[in-house]
Amino acid sequence: MKNMKKVRSLQGQNQKTIQSITPQISATCGSIKGKYAVVLDGGKTTIFISDKSLEAETIERYNQRRGR
């Protein structure tokens, strides 16, 4: 019986850890905070990148894929 109590307490601790981490993860999923907008295709398409210095390269790659 003592062993079962230990298992339960560990599961409770893991659950508390998961609950404390979940809001942090869900706050960053899909977030554009700290990212830079790159407008493509004459304003029809907007993507967000994390490194502003890659903006020109991103535009060039997009245009190559579109066949321009």
N, C-alpha and C positions, 0 to 999 in steps of 0.2 A: 504494500500500500504506500509506503514512503516513496518508492520509486515513481509512482504515478503522480504524486504531488509535484515532484521535481520536473517531470515532463510538462505538466500543465503550466507551471510557472515560466518555463522557458518559452513555451508557445505564446504565452501572454506577453512576454517581453518582446518577442519577434513581432507580434501584431502591433504593439505600440511603436516600434521602430518603423514599421511599414507605414503606419498612419501618419507619423511625423514627417516622413520623406515624401509621401504622395503629393501633398500640396505644392512642394517645391518643384517636383517633376512636372505636374500638370500646369503649373504657371509658366513653364518655359516651352512647353509643347505648342508649336504654332505661333510662338511669340515673335514679333518683329523688333522687339526692343534691342537696341544695339546693332541693328542691321541697316544697310543702305539700300535704297530703292534704285533699281536700274530700269528705266523705261525703254521698252523695245517695240519694234514694229509700229512706229508712229503713235505710240500711246495706247495701243491695243493690248499690250502685254506688259506687266510689271512683275519683276522678280526682286527678291531681296537677297543680298549677299553680305557676308560678315566682314569682308576685306575690301575697303574702298579702292585700293590700288589695283584690284583685279577687274574693275569696271570695264575698261577698254577691251580686255581679253574676253570677258563674258559677252560683250556685244558682238565682237568678231566671231566667236564660236556660234552664237545664235544665228548670225547672218549666214555662216557657212552651212549650217544645218538646214536652213530654209532654202538654200540653193540660189542665193543672190550673188 
